[in-house]
Amino acid sequence: MVHRPADSRLLTNLLQQEKDYSKQLSQLLEASNASLSSFTAYASASPPPASNVILSVAGSLAAADEALRRYAVGVDEWRETMRMLKDMEDDVGNIMRDREILVTRLIKASKSSQKSNSGSNFRDSLLLGNGHGNRFPSSSSLSLSIAQHESRPLSSSFSSSTKLAAAQSELQACEAHLAAKERELEVKRSVAVRDGLGARARAMIDCGWAWGEIGQETLRALESLGNGGSNHLGSCYQLLII
C-alpha cells in the first residue's frame, strides 16, 4: 500500500481561520446586544405610539440576533468535527514517523545480518577445504584463518538474525496498523465534512427563515406609525411575500 505523507497544514490553517470567524461572530453578537440596549433606552424617551413600535422592533431585532447565535453554534459544531479530524490526521502522521524509524532499523539489521552471513560462509569454505588438496585443514591454520577474518564471536550471527526477524515483525505490524488507520481516516474525513457542513447548512437555513419572518413582522409593526411611509412599507412587505 502506498502511503501519502501526512500534511495537516491546510487543515490547521482552516481551523485557525474558522476560529477567527467564530470569534468575529461572537463579537458581533455582543455589539448587537449593546446596540439593542441603546435602542430600547431610546424608545423610553419617545412618545407613544412610536415608543411601542420601537419596543416591538427591538424585540424583533433581539430575535434576529438569537437566530444568528444559533448559526454561530452551527459554525462551532463544524469546527469541532474538523478539529477531531485533525487529531486523527496527527495520529496517522505519528504512525508514519514510527514506520520510517522501523524501516531504518530494518535496513541496519539487514546489513548486520549480511556481514554475519559472509563470515559464516568463510568458515564453511575452510571446513570444506581451501584448494590445497586437504579435506580438513589443521586446527592451527583454521584458528589462525578465522581469527584473521573476523573479530566478532560466533554468536553474533544468531544475534543478527534475531534482530533482523524482530525488525521485520515490527515493521509488518506497523504497516498493518497504518493501513487500518488510513482507511479509518478516509471514512472519518467524509463523515466529518458531511456532518459538520450539514449542521452549519441547517443552521444557515433556520437563520435565513427566521430573519425573513422577523423582517415581515417588523414591517407590519411599522405600518401602524401612520400613512406617511405606509405605501413604501407595504410595497416592501409585498416584495418579501413574493
Buried (B, 14 or more C-beta within 10 A) or exposed (E): EEEEEBEBEEBEEBBEEBBEEBEEBEEBBEEBEEEBEEBBEBBEEEEEEBBBBBBBBBBBBBBBBEBBBBBBBBBBBBBEBBBBBBEBBBBBBEBBEBBEEBBEBBEEBBEBBEBBEEBBEEBEEBEEEEEEEEEEBEEEEBEEBBEEEBEEEEEBBEBBBEBBEEBBEBBEEBBEEBEEBBEEBEEBBEEBBEEBBBBBEBBBEBBEEBBEBBBBBBBBBBBEBEEEEEEEBEEBBEEEEE
